């Protein structure tokens, strides 16, 4: 699976990543808006 594949899947659904892949994504320091996407942009949070 390529980075393009992962990006395409992440745009359509929630991905659960484990191990080194999660570490690699965290290096990019994604913000809350990246995790929420457009679908959950207005979802209330604590």
Order of alpha helices (4+ residues) and beta strands (2+ residues): alpha-alpha-alpha
